[in-house]
Amino acid sequence: MHEDLVSLSDRLWGWDSDYRHLGEAAWEGVRAHKGAYARGVLGDFWEELSQPLFAGRKESETTDETEPAESAPQEGSDALPTPTEGEPIPSEYQSAQLSTPDNSIREVWTSPTEHHVVFDDPAKAAQQAVNDRRLGELYAAFPDHLWSPWLGLQMDRSSKLYPPPWLLLLVGAVAVAWRRPLRWWATLAPVLGGLVMLFATVMAVWAEPAYAVPVVPAFVLFAAVGLLGEKRERSDGAASTTSSASSTPLRSSR
């Protein structure tokens, strides 16, 4: 639906509108429902800091991509397949990534579920075919190793055992406050930058645990410095203070 909305804006108001009408409608909704918007942003922000990356599969989903999906429509039927990933529709009508100002590149639907890309310019179609072939050659050049789908699935599921980002932040904050390691403040910039990035993201789009992946290493570093960083030595400072205090009367007596 998001893809269709973007391409619909291009067709109705033109590419030079810069999606101004969609932006105005969004701000109108925010102003009319400030509380709901704030709750949604805070809830999505917490989801970014708490949800595991791997959500798992439903029992009804097949693990073999070669098998037909159970939700596929029957042959000769106009019924749409059951939508996946929580979407109310199975697929967008026109991908925004294929939309062009002159509509020279578009998607043509031949059935309720089958569609393909059409190019008005044969040269562009030929160039796209070349790009697809080169992309296939690039993928084919990657090393091919034996792997176990079952083992890969278990490794994905193990991501639920990883500490959630909020726990890393809590551990780091408590450790820094208790141990006061040297130069711990150097880890604040990436941590604060990551939090700002996540918060700004959920202000505009829905929450996806994958969005937190690039910034979690900053949280790990913060917790590691708090727990394992070189601790500030207070005994030397106390000893130097005592030494200077004891030497003062000697100098004054001279």
N, C-alpha and C positions, 0 to 999 in steps of 0.2 A: 504494500500500500504506500509505503514511503517512496519507493521508486516511481510508482505511478503518479504520485502527487507532484514530484519534481518534474517529470516529463510533461505532465499536464500543464504546469505553470509555464514551461517553455513554449508549448503550443498556443496557449491562450494569450499570454502577455508578452511573449517574445523573450529571446535570450538576453537582450540588453536590459530587461527589468531587474536582473540580479536577484530574483525571487523576493522582490520587495513586498508583494501582496501576501506571500506566505509569512514573511517576517511580521507584517502588521497584524495578521490574524493570530500569530503566536503571542505577540505582546498583548493583544486584546484579551486573549484567554488568560494570560498570567495576571493582568490587572483585575480581571473579573473574579479570579479564583486564587488569590494570593496564598491562602492557607493550604489549599490542596497542592499548589505548585511547590510551596516550601516543604511540605511533608513528603512529596514525591522526590524532591532533590535530596533531602536528608536520608530518606529511606534507600535511595539508590547509592548514595555515598557510603552508607553503612554496608550495603551489599558488596560494594567494591572492596571494602576492607575486611569482609568476613567470609565471603563465599569461596569455595575451592574452585580451581580452574576447570576441573573435569566434573561435569554434572551427571554423567552416567547415561545409560540408554534405558529406554522403557523395555519391559519384557516383551512387548508385542513387536518391537523392532527387530529386524533380522540382522545378523552380523555378517552375512554373506551378500556382498553387493551384486553378485550375479543372479541372486534369486529375486523374483518380482516382488514388489511391495504388496503387502496385504491390502493396502488402501487403494490400489490401482482400480480404475473403473473397469467394468466388464466390457468386452468387445461389442461394439455396436451401440453402446450406451453413451448418452450425452452428459451423464453425471460426472461431476468433478471429483477427483480424489480427495481424500481427507487431508486438510492442510497440516503441515508439520511445523515444528519450532514455534508453536503458539500463534501462528499467523491465521487470520480469518479467511485468506484466499490462498490457493496453492502457489501462484506465481504472479509476477507483475505482468501487465499487458504490454508495456513498452519500457524497456530498461533505460534509465536515465543515462547510463554510460554509452548507449548506442544512439541517443537522440542527437539530431543535427538540426541546425536552423532551417535548412531547406528540405528537411525530411527525406534526404537522399539515401540515408541509411535507416532502416526501420525493421521492425519485427512483423512477420506475417504469420498469422495463426491458421493452421489447416484443420484443427480439431480442438476440442476443449482442453487438450493437454499438449498438443504438438505445435511447435512454432519454430521458425528459422529466420535468419537475418537475410535481408534483401538489400543489394546495392544497385542504385540506378546507374552509377558509373562503373563500367567493367574494369577500368584501370584500378579503381579502389578495391574492387572485389579481388582482383589478382594480387594486389599488394597485401590484402588481408590474408590471402592464402599463403603467400610467402612468409608473412609474419608467423602464422600458425605452424608452418613447416619448420621454421627456425626455432620456434619455441619447443616443438616436439624434439628436435635434435638436441637442444639444450638439456631437456629433461632426460633424454636417452643417454647423455654423456655422464650422468651421475652414476657412481658405483652402485651396482646391484648386489645386495647381500641377502642371504637367507635370513628370514625373520619369522617369528611366531606371532600370529595375530592374537593368540590367547595371552602370551607374555606381554605384548604391547598394551593390551587392554588392562592387564593387572598393573602395569607401570602407570597408566593413566589414572586408574582408580587410586593408586597410592598417593596421588596429589592431595587427597582428602586428609592425609596424615601430616602434611606439611603445616607448620605453624601459620595461622592466618595473619595477614598484615597487621591487624590491630594488636595482636599479641606481641608481635615483634616491637611495635612502638611502645607498648606498655612495659615490656621487659627492659628496653633501652632507656626509657625515662626513669624507671625505678633504679636501674643500675647506675646511671649517671648521677642521680641525686644521692645515692648511697656511697659510691666509690669515688666520685669526682676524678675520673681519669684525665690525664693530660691531653689538652687540645681536643676535647670531645666536641667542642662547639664547631669544629670543622665539618662534622657530619650533619649539621643542621640545615645547611643550604640545600643539599639534594633531598633531604626529607621534606622540608617545607615546599620545595619546588614540586615534588611528587604529589603532595597533598593538594596543592593549588591546581595542578594539572587534572587530577582526578575530580576535584570539585567542579572545575570549569567544564569538564566533559559531561558530567551528569546533569549540569544545568541545561544542556542542549539536547542530549540524546539519552537513550535508555541505558541502563547499567549492563555491562558485560564484564565478567570476571577477567577476561583477557586484557582489558584496558589497564589493569593494575600490574600486569606482568613486567613492563619495562621499569617500573619504579620500585618494585619490591626489593631489588638488590640494595637500594639506598636504605630501606628499613632494616635489612639484614646487617648492613654495615653499622648502622646506629646501635643495634642491639649488641653486635660483636664488640664494638669499641667500649660500650658501657660495661660489658661483662669481662672482657679480656684486655682492655686497654691498660697501659702503664699507669699505675695509681700514683696520684700526687703524694709525695713524701712530705709529711708535716713535721717529722722529728728533726730533720736538718734545719728547718726554719726555726724551730724552738731552740735547738742547740746554739745556733748562731746568735739568736737574740740573747740567750743567757751569757754567751761568751762576751758579747759586746757590752752587756750591762756590767759584768764583773771587771772588765778592763777599764772602765771609765774612772773609778776611784783612783786607780794606780796612776793614770795620766794626770788627774787633778792634783794628786799629792806631790807629784814632781813639779 
